[in-house]
Amino acid sequence: MATPQEHLLDWLKDAHAMEQQAEKMLSAQAERLEHYPQLRGRIEQHIEETRGQRELLESCLQRLGSSASTFKDLSAKVMAFGQAMAGMTVSDEVVKGAMSGYVFENMEIASYTVLIAAAKEAQDVQTQQACEQILEQEVAMAQWLREHLPQITAAFLQRSLSPDTEAKR
């Protein structure tokens, strides 16, 4: 039978892997965006936030006498690579990438909501506060994407009308 602390530790490792995946996925997307500077800028900002989130998680893991899971981190990086490769093959990469980003942000929101509850149960105030800080950033990114999906879609559709203009990225 696992304790709340053991579950918290396992879920922190999952979150660390998730942030590794997010950083790789976002970096690949930002590199390919050429015609959508506002989206690229927000993604680049979130990449920096994601790096800080990963560092916060690493400090929580170290404080709890553990470290990130090499296997989980590697698996997440492989998944991010696959997602980046798949995005390159579709003609509406920018729209599908923004949609995928919104979905991923909401998965992160769910993860940090669980981690906050687990940290409360485990009476780990420092981890709770770190996860609350991260949650705010994830909510802000998801909200930004939700608010800008119509604009991104409209820009893509306008660019795709012209045979001389690349709309994909």
Residue pairs with C-beta under 8 A, 6 or more apart in sequence:
2 10
3 122
4 118
4 121
4 122
5 64
5 122
5 124
7 118
8 64
8 115
8 118
8 119
8 121
8 122
8 124
8 127
9 61
9 64
9 66
11 111
11 114
11 115
11 118
12 57
12 60
12 61
12 64
12 66
12 115
12 127
13 61
13 66
13 68
13 69
13 72
14 72
14 111
15 57
15 111
15 112
15 115
15 131
16 54
16 57
16 58
16 61
16 68
16 69
16 72
16 73
17 68
17 69
17 72
17 73
17 75
17 76
18 76
18 107
18 108
18 111
19 50
19 53
19 54
19 57
20 54
20 73
20 76
20 77
20 80
21 76
21 77
21 79
21 80
22 50
22 80
22 104
22 108
23 47
23 50
23 51
23 54
23 80
24 76
24 77
24 80
24 81
24 84
25 80
25 83
25 84
25 104
26 43
26 46
26 47
26 50
26 101
27 47
28 80
28 81
28 83
28 84
28 87
29 43
29 84
29 87
29 97
29 101
30 40
30 43
30 44
30 47
32 87
32 88
32 93
32 169
33 39
33 40
33 43
33 94
33 169
34 166
34 169
35 94
35 155
35 159
35 166
35 167
35 169
36 94
36 152
36 155
36 169
38 148
38 151
39 94
39 98
39 148
39 152
42 141
42 144
42 148
43 101
46 137
46 141
49 137
49 141
53 134
53 137
56 130
56 133
56 134
57 68
57 130
57 134
58 67
58 68
59 130
60 126
60 127
60 130
61 67
61 68
63 126
63 127
64 124
64 127
83 100
87 93
87 96
87 97
87 100
90 96
90 168
91 167
91 168
92 156
92 160
92 167
92 168
93 168
93 169
94 152
94 156
94 167
94 168
94 169
95 152
95 153
95 156
98 145
98 148
98 149
98 152
99 149
101 141
101 145
102 142
102 145
102 146
102 149
105 138
105 141
105 142
105 145
106 142
108 138
109 135
109 138
109 139
109 142
112 131
112 132
112 134
112 135
112 138
113 135
115 127
115 131
116 128
116 131
116 132
116 135
119 125
119 127
119 128
119 131
120 128
156 167
157 167
159 165
159 166
159 167
160 167
